[in-house]
Amino acid sequence: MSYPLVRITNSTNYLVTGKVSYMSIFCSDDEYSVAANSTWEASSRGVCLLQNISAVVVTPNGEVFATPYSSSGTSYSQFAVIQTGTDSFAVTRIVNLADENVPEDYVEPTSQQK
């Protein structure tokens, strides 16, 4: 059994670098660099729980440290670096219906119901 590879989507217009930290001393942390509007994927993960993702966004005004993603240990794998203000950024988990158990009788609302 192993967890899905960590994927970090950079939804900003700037280069992002950072580090993915895992819980166990038996797991090697990952350094990453991802271009604007691109996605980085780890090369391996195994059974390592993720503990922290840091990000530094390289803007024309200099390097900005994003608010990191932090956990006591998670198997989640989909993350994004987002811009939250003029010169502020954050690493967040991507959540969508694919991550959830959708009820068998679920029907997507029509445009008139939204």
RORO-415273 format. One record per atom (N, C-alpha, C): residue number from 1; residue in one letter; x, y, z. Coordinates in steps of 0.001 Angstrom, whole numbers, plus 500000, padded with zeros to 6 digits. Example, Ala and Ser with C-alpha at 12.3 -4.5 7.8 and 13.67 -1.06 7.14 Angstrom:
<sites>
SITE  resi  resn    east   north      up
SITE     1     a  513190  494310  507800
SITE     1     a  512300  495500  507800
SITE     1     a  513200  496700  507800
SITE     2     s  512850  497750  507080
SITE     2     s  513670  498940  507140
SITE     2     s  512900  500030  507870
</sites>
This chain:
<sites>
SITE  resi  resn    east   north      up
SITE     1     m  500842  498813  500000
SITE     1     m  500000  500000  500000
SITE     1     m  500878  501239  500000
SITE     2     s  500522  502218  499175
SITE     2     s  501218  503494  499205
SITE     2     s  500212  504604  498932
SITE     3     y  500584  505812  499319
SITE     3     y  499718  506965  499127
SITE     3     y  499952  507559  497734
SITE     4     p  498970  508308  497220
SITE     4     p  499155  508953  495910
SITE     4     p  500303  509967  495967
SITE     5     l  500942  510166  494822
SITE     5     l  502032  511133  494737
SITE     5     l  501506  512540  495020
SITE     6     v  502310  513329  495701
SITE     6     v  501946  514710  495999
SITE     6     v  502042  515524  494708
SITE     7     r  500989  516314  494453
SITE     7     r  500930  517214  493293
SITE     7     r  500645  518620  493799
SITE     8     i  501457  519568  493332
SITE     8     i  501271  520967  493721
SITE     8     i  501043  521783  492456
SITE     9     t  499876  522400  492369
SITE     9     t  499532  523250  491234
SITE     9     t  499821  524696  491616
SITE    10     n  500577  525360  490781
SITE    10     n  500890  526768  490987
SITE    10     n  499883  527577  490183
SITE    11     s  498923  528166  490852
SITE    11     s  497895  528949  490161
SITE    11     s  498257  530434  490095
SITE    12     t  499502  530767  490433
SITE    12     t  499942  532162  490376
SITE    12     t  500668  532429  489060
SITE    13     n  500995  533684  488838
SITE    13     n  501745  534081  487641
SITE    13     n  503243  534161  487898
SITE    14     y  503711  533510  488985
SITE    14     y  505105  533613  489388
SITE    14     y  505701  532227  489651
SITE    15     l  507027  532158  489615
SITE    15     l  507736  530937  489984
SITE    15     l  507546  530680  491475
SITE    16     v  507348  529412  491842
SITE    16     v  507214  529023  493251
SITE    16     v  508220  527917  493549
SITE    17     t  508935  528056  494666
SITE    17     t  509822  527005  495142
SITE    17     t  509420  526665  496572
SITE    18     g  509786  525473  497029
SITE    18     g  509441  525117  498392
SITE    18     g  509856  523716  498756
SITE    19     k  509267  523236  499836
SITE    19     k  509635  521936  500388
SITE    19     k  508387  521204  500869
SITE    20     v  508323  519914  500550
SITE    20     v  507279  519032  501062
SITE    20     v  507930  518200  502156
SITE    21     s  507414  518317  503382
SITE    21     s  507990  517593  504525
SITE    21     s  507069  516455  504931
SITE    22     y  507672  515290  505131
SITE    22     y  506929  514097  505538
SITE    22     y  507189  513809  507012
SITE    23     m  506292  513020  507623
SITE    23     m  506322  512782  509071
SITE    23     m  507495  511946  509561
SITE    24     s  507844  510923  508870
SITE    24     s  508802  509944  509363
SITE    24     s  510237  510288  508973
SITE    25     i  511170  509942  509843
SITE    25     i  512583  510120  509510
SITE    25     i  513001  509146  508411
SITE    26     f  512171  508157  508137
SITE    26     f  512460  507185  507083
SITE    26     f  512001  507671  505709
SITE    27     c  511370  508832  505662
SITE    27     c  510865  509403  504411
SITE    27     c  511703  510626  504048
SITE    28     s  512118  510711  502810
SITE    28     s  512908  511855  502349
SITE    28     s  511981  512997  501934
SITE    29     d  512263  514191  502456
SITE    29     d  511490  515370  502070
SITE    29     d  511770  515693  500608
SITE    30     d  510849  516407  499971
SITE    30     d  510982  516798  498570
SITE    30     d  511150  518302  498460
SITE    31     e  512143  518750  497713
SITE    31     e  512282  520148  497328
SITE    31     e  511605  520261  495973
SITE    32     y  510871  521342  495740
SITE    32     y  510197  521481  494455
SITE    32     y  510340  522891  493915
SITE    33     s  510161  523000  492608
SITE    33     s  510124  524267  491903
SITE    33     s  509089  524103  490811
SITE    34     v  508142  525047  490743
SITE    34     v  507072  524930  489754
SITE    34     v  506838  526290  489103
SITE    35     a  506834  526285  487782
SITE    35     a  506640  527510  487012
SITE    35     a  505209  528020  487171
SITE    36     a  504993  529254  486758
SITE    36     a  503662  529861  486812
SITE    36     a  502648  529005  486076
SITE    37     n  501483  528847  486687
SITE    37     n  500363  528118  486082
SITE    37     n  500750  526725  485597
SITE    38     s  501552  526032  486394
SITE    38     s  502001  524669  486087
SITE    38     s  501807  523784  487304
SITE    39     t  502107  522500  487131
SITE    39     t  501961  521539  488228
SITE    39     t  503244  520738  488396
SITE    40     w  503630  520545  489642
SITE    40     w  504766  519699  490004
SITE    40     w  504226  518426  490636
SITE    41     e  504893  517297  490378
SITE    41     e  504494  516030  491000
SITE    41     e  505727  515344  491575
SITE    42     a  505590  514837  492798
SITE    42     a  506683  514121  493441
SITE    42     a  507000  512847  492651
SITE    43     s  508227  512384  492755
SITE    43     s  508611  511171  492031
SITE    43     s  508305  509911  492825
SITE    44     s  508164  510039  494136
SITE    44     s  507814  508885  494972
SITE    44     s  507217  509373  496284
SITE    45     r  506549  508459  496990
SITE    45     r  505976  508809  498288
SITE    45     r  505896  507599  499216
SITE    46     g  505500  506466  498711
SITE    46     g  505359  505287  499558
SITE    46     g  504260  505462  500587
SITE    47     v  504546  505104  501833
SITE    47     v  503555  505199  502919
SITE    47     v  503859  506395  503829
SITE    48     c  504405  507455  503246
SITE    48     c  504789  508632  504020
SITE    48     c  503618  509613  504149
SITE    49     l  503279  509941  505391
SITE    49     l  502257  510954  505639
SITE    49     l  502879  512335  505511
SITE    50     l  502160  513231  504874
SITE    50     l  502632  514585  504640
SITE    50     l  502378  515435  505882
SITE    51     q  503351  516267  506233
SITE    51     q  503216  517094  507424
SITE    51     q  503207  518592  507118
SITE    52     n  503946  519019  506084
SITE    52     n  504043  520452  505816
SITE    52     n  504435  520695  504365
SITE    53     i  503876  521749  503774
SITE    53     i  504313  522216  502460
SITE    53     i  504590  523707  502577
SITE    54     s  505844  524084  502343
SITE    54     s  506213  525499  502349
SITE    54     s  506292  525983  500907
SITE    55     a  506187  527297  500723
SITE    55     a  506286  527871  499383
SITE    55     a  506856  529282  499465
SITE    56     v  507744  529586  498539
SITE    56     v  508281  530929  498371
SITE    56     v  507926  531347  496951
SITE    57     v  507201  532449  496832
SITE    57     v  506756  532952  495531
SITE    57     v  507711  534065  495107
SITE    58     v  508283  533912  493909
SITE    58     v  509250  534887  493399
SITE    58     v  508494  535921  492548
SITE    59     t  508232  537086  493145
SITE    59     t  507474  538151  492470
SITE    59     t  508442  539242  491992
SITE    60     p  507975  540160  491151
SITE    60     p  508829  541290  490745
SITE    60     p  509252  542155  491933
SITE    61     n  508481  542110  493026
SITE    61     n  508806  542884  494229
SITE    61     n  509698  542122  495198
SITE    62     g  510119  540909  494841
SITE    62     g  510962  540096  495705
SITE    62     g  510278  538801  496097
SITE    63     e  510942  538039  496942
SITE    63     e  510409  536748  497391
SITE    63     e  509373  536953  498493
SITE    64     v  508258  536235  498366
SITE    64     v  507192  536307  499361
SITE    64     v  506960  534903  499912
SITE    65     f  507014  534760  501238
SITE    65     f  506745  533475  501869
SITE    65     f  505238  533275  501963
SITE    66     a  504746  532209  501352
SITE    66     a  503323  531898  501397
SITE    66     a  502979  531275  502744
SITE    67     t  501725  531403  503145
SITE    67     t  501251  530690  504330
SITE    67     t  501338  529198  504008
SITE    68     p  502077  528425  504806
SITE    68     p  502267  527010  504479
SITE    68     p  501033  526163  504774
SITE    69     y  500992  524979  504168
SITE    69     y  499995  523975  504531
SITE    69     y  500629  523156  505640
SITE    70     s  499874  522871  506680
SITE    70     s  500409  522155  507829
SITE    70     s  499397  521140  508330
SITE    71     s  499884  519971  508738
SITE    71     s  499017  518906  509226
SITE    71     s  499784  518062  510242
SITE    72     s  499050  517361  511091
SITE    72     s  499703  516432  512009
SITE    72     s  500121  515170  511271
SITE    73     g  499686  515032  510029
SITE    73     g  500037  513894  509176
SITE    73     g  498847  513522  508310
SITE    74     t  498962  513709  506997
SITE    74     t  497830  513441  506115
SITE    74     t  498255  512623  504906
SITE    75     s  497311  511888  504355
SITE    75     s  497542  511129  503129
SITE    75     s  497086  511920  501906
SITE    76     y  496503  513111  502111
SITE    76     y  496060  513929  500984
SITE    76     y  497225  514195  500037
SITE    77     s  496904  514399  498759
SITE    77     s  497976  514539  497780
SITE    77     s  497834  515735  496843
SITE    78     q  496671  516357  496768
SITE    78     q  496427  517442  495817
SITE    78     q  496455  518798  496526
SITE    79     f  497392  519659  496107
SITE    79     f  497560  520964  496742
SITE    79     f  497734  522046  495687
SITE    80     a  497560  523295  496100
SITE    80     a  497746  524422  495189
SITE    80     a  498352  525596  495937
SITE    81     v  499133  526381  495210
SITE    81     v  499611  527663  495714
SITE    81     v  498708  528703  495072
SITE    82     i  498058  529505  495918
SITE    82     i  497099  530498  495428
SITE    82     i  497494  531888  495905
SITE    83     q  497054  532899  495159
SITE    83     q  497275  534285  495575
SITE    83     q  496066  534727  496374
SITE    84     t  496294  535233  497582
SITE    84     t  495205  535630  498469
SITE    84     t  495085  537137  498634
SITE    85     g  496037  537886  498087
SITE    85     g  496035  539344  498172
SITE    85     g  497102  539900  497254
SITE    86     t  497331  541206  497322
SITE    86     t  498299  541849  496441
SITE    86     t  499666  541181  496521
SITE    87     d  500194  541024  497709
SITE    87     d  501480  540353  497911
SITE    87     d  501364  539272  498971
SITE    88     s  500286  538485  498909
SITE    88     s  500128  537390  499862
SITE    88     s  499651  536137  499125
SITE    89     f  500163  535001  499615
SITE    89     f  499924  533718  498970
SITE    89     f  499725  532655  500041
SITE    90     a  499153  531517  499650
SITE    90     a  498934  530422  500590
SITE    90     a  499005  529086  499852
SITE    91     v  499414  528061  500590
SITE    91     v  499361  526690  500090
SITE    91     v  498096  526082  500675
SITE    92     t  497266  525507  499827
SITE    92     t  495992  524960  500272
SITE    92     t  495753  523596  499648
SITE    93     r  494929  522813  500292
SITE    93     r  494561  521510  499751
SITE    93     r  493469  521700  498719
SITE    94     i  493574  520999  497611
SITE    94     i  492531  521042  496593
SITE    94     i  491452  520049  496994
SITE    95     v  490235  520539  497073
SITE    95     v  489097  519704  497455
SITE    95     v  488098  519730  496312
SITE    96     n  487654  518560  495897
SITE    96     n  486609  518480  494879
SITE    96     n  485760  517247  495144
SITE    97     l  484704  517080  494399
SITE    97     l  483800  515952  494640
SITE    97     l  484478  514603  494455
SITE    98     a  485550  514550  493685
SITE    98     a  486249  513278  493497
SITE    98     a  486848  512787  494817
SITE    99     d  487142  513723  495731
SITE    99     d  487694  513358  497032
SITE    99     d  486624  512892  498016
SITE   100     e  485390  513167  497710
SITE   100     e  484302  512872  498627
SITE   100     e  483513  511658  498162
SITE   101     n  482810  511040  499067
SITE   101     n  481893  509969  498706
SITE   101     n  480571  510606  498294
SITE   102     v  480328  510637  497000
SITE   102     v  479118  511254  496472
SITE   102     v  477979  510253  496596
SITE   103     p  476830  510674  497109
SITE   103     p  475690  509762  497217
SITE   103     p  475318  509196  495846
SITE   104     e  474875  507963  495835
SITE   104     e  474542  507280  494598
SITE   104     e  473475  508023  493793
SITE   105     d  472544  508688  494471
SITE   105     d  471463  509383  493785
SITE   105     d  471748  510876  493551
SITE   106     y  473012  511303  493693
SITE   106     y  473385  512709  493518
SITE   106     y  473159  513137  492073
SITE   107     v  472544  514323  491903
SITE   107     v  472338  514908  490592
SITE   107     v  472875  516334  490636
SITE   108     e  473720  516690  489675
SITE   108     e  474271  518045  489596
SITE   108     e  473134  519033  489372
SITE   109     p  473081  520159  490109
SITE   109     p  472011  521147  489918
SITE   109     p  472061  521751  488520
SITE   110     t  470916  522091  487987
SITE   110     t  470853  522772  486693
SITE   110     t  471259  524209  486880
SITE   111     s  471517  524921  485806
SITE   111     s  471942  526321  485916
SITE   111     s  470860  527183  486564
SITE   112     q  469588  526817  486423
SITE   112     q  468516  527571  487055
SITE   112     q  468467  527334  488564
SITE   113     q  468968  526197  489031
SITE   113     q  468951  525877  490455
SITE   113     q  470155  526467  491187
SITE   114     k  471166  526882  490465
SITE   114     k  472389  527382  491103
SITE   114     k  472245  528801  491556
</sites>
